[in-house]
Amino acid sequence: MFMIPSTPEPNPPEQVTITQRTCNSVTVNWTPPTDNGNAEITEYRVLVYKDSNDILVHTNTTMMSYEVTSLEPKTDYTVEVRAGNDAGFGNGTSTDFSTKETGDP
């Protein structure tokens, strides 16, 4: 019997950082995982949580940054980024952030 080796899911993305933080938006940036599971990374999944259970944003992108909008001022959030290949999405890398109290929208 001939078995086709399966492609493993990729490792988590690296260096998830928050830039361009305002009172209602942030930009999330990351770098590719060190191990892509021997397959091209086809997309990234970005999840934003409030109060650790409520998913506010769930989107897929091919870029290595994403602008999260419509956030509340002076509020704590967690963002998680996962890399995906033909096998699916691997584990994510998370970071916490807070929006500014006031300022540019």
Residue pairs with C-beta under 8 A, 6 or more apart in sequence:
6 87
7 37
7 38
7 39
7 85
7 86
7 87
8 37
8 38
8 87
9 37
9 84
9 85
9 87
9 88
9 89
9 90
9 91
10 33
10 35
10 36
10 37
10 39
10 41
10 83
10 84
10 85
10 87
10 90
11 33
11 34
11 35
11 36
11 37
11 83
11 90
11 91
12 33
12 81
12 82
12 83
12 90
12 91
12 92
12 93
13 30
13 31
13 32
13 33
13 44
13 64
13 81
13 82
13 83
13 92
13 93
14 30
14 31
14 32
14 33
14 34
14 93
15 29
15 30
15 31
16 28
16 29
16 30
16 79
16 81
16 93
16 94
16 95
17 28
17 29
17 30
17 95
18 26
18 27
18 28
18 29
18 79
18 95
18 97
19 26
19 27
19 29
20 26
20 27
20 67
21 97
21 99
21 100
22 99
22 100
22 103
22 104
22 105
23 71
23 73
23 74
23 99
23 100
23 101
23 102
23 103
23 104
23 105
24 69
24 70
24 71
24 72
24 73
24 99
24 105
25 67
25 68
25 69
25 70
25 71
25 99
25 105
26 67
26 68
26 71
26 79
26 97
26 99
27 65
27 66
27 67
27 68
28 46
28 65
28 66
28 67
28 68
28 79
28 81
29 64
29 65
30 44
30 64
30 65
30 81
30 93
31 64
32 41
32 64
32 83
33 41
33 83
33 90
36 83
36 85
37 85
37 87
37 90
39 85
39 86
39 87
40 85
40 86
41 83
41 84
41 85
42 62
42 84
42 85
42 86
43 60
43 61
43 62
43 84
44 60
44 61
44 62
44 63
44 64
44 66
44 81
44 82
44 83
44 84
45 58
45 59
45 60
45 81
45 82
45 84
45 89
45 92
46 57
46 58
46 59
46 60
46 61
46 66
46 68
46 79
46 80
46 81
47 55
47 57
47 58
47 79
47 80
47 81
47 82
47 92
48 55
48 56
48 57
48 68
48 71
48 77
48 78
48 79
48 80
49 55
49 56
49 77
49 78
49 79
49 80
50 56
50 75
50 76
50 77
50 78
52 78
56 71
56 77
57 68
59 66
60 84
68 79
71 77
71 99
72 99
73 99
73 100
73 101
73 102
74 98
74 99
74 100
74 101
75 98
75 99
76 96
76 97
76 98
77 96
77 97
77 98
77 99
78 94
78 95
78 96
78 97
79 94
79 95
79 97
80 92
80 93
80 94
81 92
81 93
81 94
82 89
82 90
82 91
82 92
82 93
83 89
83 90
84 90
